Amino acid sequence: MNKHIIVYSAKLCGDCQQLKSFLDGEGIRYENRDIRENREHGEELERRTGKLGVPYIVIDGEWKRAYQPDRPFSENFVRDLLGIA
């Protein structure tokens, strides 16, 4: 995959861990920005989205919520976000 991907996450976030595990399993390279370990990442996320909800994913500069509220993690949802089969 030839996209620049940034994942905003937190260690205690189950969906975040599943998202990163999925990306790793698919061999998709990404930069992880933990909003709890680095305050600046949390501030940037809140400034860009108005929220501190994670995971958020930035794909080639486009910000997308990488979770569905009140639903469990879905590989199909993430595949759709990334545009992969």
N, C-alpha and C positions, 0 to 999 in steps of 0.2 A: 504494500500500500504506500502510495507516494503522497501522503497527506501529513501536514504538521499537526500533531495532536497534543493537547495539554489536558490533563485530568486534574481537576480540583477535588480533593478528597480529604478524609480524616481517618486516622487509624481505627477508631471505634465505630466506624460506619460500615455495616455489613454489606450494603449495596456497593459501596466504594471498593471493598475488598473483592467482591465478586466481579465487578467491572474490570479491575486491574488483572485479576486472574484470567478472565476471558480474553482480554487483550494480549496478555502474555502467551496464552495457549494458542492464539491465532498468529503469533509472531508479529503483532502490530506494535511498532515502536511509539512511545509516548513519553512526555515529560510529566512527572507527578509533582503536584504542588499541594502539600498538606497544609490546610488552613489553620490547624491547631499548632503545628510546629513552627510555622512562620506567619506571624501576625499580618505581614504585608500581603500575603496571598489571600487571607480572609478579607482584608480591606478591599483588595482589588475585586474579588468575587462580589462582595456586597455593592461596591460602586457600579459594577457592570450589570448586575442582575437585580439589585435591590433586596437580595436575600443572602443568607449564609447556608442554604440547603445544599448538600452535596449527595451524590457526585454531580458535578458539572463538567462538561467536556467542551473544549474549544477545538474546532476542526477548521484548519486553514483560516483562523481569525473569526469564525462564526461560533457564537456561544450557544450551547444547547444543554438543556436539562437532561441528564443521563439517567433519570429515574422517573417512575410513574407514581405519583402520590397514591398512597393506600394500596399499592400493588407490589408483589415481590419482584425481585430482579428478573429481567427477561432478556435472554440472549437475542431473541428475535427483535426486541425493541432496539437494542444496541446495534444490531446488524442494519436495521433500517436507518438509524442515525448516521452510520458510517457509509451507507450505500453499498453494502457487501451482501452477497448471497449466503 
